[in-house]
Each structure stands twice: as C-alpha cells, then as structure tokens.
C-alpha cells in the first residue's frame, strides 16, 4: 500500500531561501545600472522599465488591451511593411537615452534597415503608441509623453479605452503638440505617415466583439 506523500518542506524552504538570496543580491532602487537592467529583463518575465537607477514593473495587460493593440498593429503593419518599414509590439525595450528604457505597446520604424533597429533593444523609433491602462493614466499621459519627447520620437499615439479616443501627438521642438484627438466615426491619421489612417470605432468595436469585460 502506498502512503500519502507529504509536501517536500525541505525543498520549499530551500526555494524560499534561494528567492531571498536572489532578492538580496539585486541592486536597491536608485542603484540599478543599465547593465543590471538589461541582465534582469533578459531573464525575467513581464514588462520592466528603467529610469536613472530605478526599475518599474508594469501591470499585466488585459484582454481588452491586447485586442486593441492587435487591431492597431495589423493596421500599421499592413501600411509600413510594403514601404520597407517595421512595426513591433510589446515587449521590446526602447532606449530613450542612457539610463532610460521604456517598453511601449507598439514601436515603428519607417526604414527597417536603419541602425536603430537592434535585435536586443531599439535605439529609438519614429512612432510609439501606448494603450492607457487603468492604473497608468499619469504614466502614459504625462511621464511617457515627456520621455518620448526627450528621446526625439517624432510621433506618439495615446489610445484611451474608457473614452474610446486616439490622441496623436507630434514633436514640436523638444515637446509634443497635439495633432488631433480622434473619436467615434473618425479615422485617426498620422502626420508622419501620409496616407495612413485607422477607423477609431473599429478598434474599440474589436473589444466588444471579443467578449472581454472591461
């Protein structure tokens, strides 16, 4: 007769000790280097951003977030691919400057062969896009707006699911100016990509059709 197996307490204790050891070995907030950040994000699951010695763990995206992102990725990809560009979605690290990395929801280069297109992380982008998460309004509307302007990224799209709007910002000097806010019944356009547009209603209708609860 087999006897019931007890949980391997020793194994669990060893794992707890290993987890504690790893945490103790990691740099404290404010002391992270770019090399530390790249080492961590090469190995860790989830999206992590880095600014001047500090790391920030981003929330897990929702189904609605992913459906919106997929719809926009398909639209951008269909337009730029035949023109020699490249569009990718999170998570890919974007080096805004030394000691500052972000992971936009979507990144685009008009020329896929240019030097900023690196396999490990991009050294810049022509366009970035963020889908605003419930806890990320200030991060996406304020902090990242400043960061992407600092990085010299010509265009920044902010997609707001509760409002069902797409705001397109274009770089004017060292700050962004509003191109337009697009809503229901309109097609969002780009100054950077002449001729490109996307149906705003269709983007948010995709969420309703997915059955995802927002």
C-alpha positions, 0 to 999 in steps of 0.5 A: 500500500502506498502512503500519502506523500507529504509536501517536500518542506525541505525543498520549499524552504530551500526555494524560499531561501534561494528567492531571498538570496536572489532578492538580496543580491539585486541592486536597491532602487536608485542603484540599478545600472543599465547593465543590471537592467538589461541582465534582469529583463533578459531573464525575467518575465513581464514588462520592466522599465528603467529610469536613472537607477530605478526599475518599474514593473508594469501591470499585466495587460488585459484582454481588452488591451491586447485586442486593441493593440492587435487591431492597431498593429495589423493596421500599421503593419499592413501600411509600413511593411510594403514601404520597407518599414517595421512595426513591433509590439510589446515587449521590446525595450526602447532606449530613450537615452542612457539610463532610460528604457521604456517598453511601449505597446507598439514601436515603428520604424519607417526604414527597417534597415536603419541602425536603430533597429537592434535585435536586443533593444531599439535605439529609438523609433519614429512612432510609439503608441501606448494603450492607457491602462487603468492604473497608468493614466499619469504614466502614459499621459504625462511621464511617457509623453515627456520621455518620448519627447526627450528621446526625439520620437517624432510621433506618439499615439495615446489610445484611451479605452474608457473614452474610446479616443486616439490622441496623436501627438507630434514633436514640436521642438523638444515637446509634443503638440497635439495633432488631433484627438480622434473619436467615434466615426473618425479615422485617426491619421498620422502626420508622419505617415501620409496616407495612413489612417485607422477607423477609431470605432473599429478598434474599440468595436474589436473589444466588444466583439471579443467578449472581454469585460472591461 
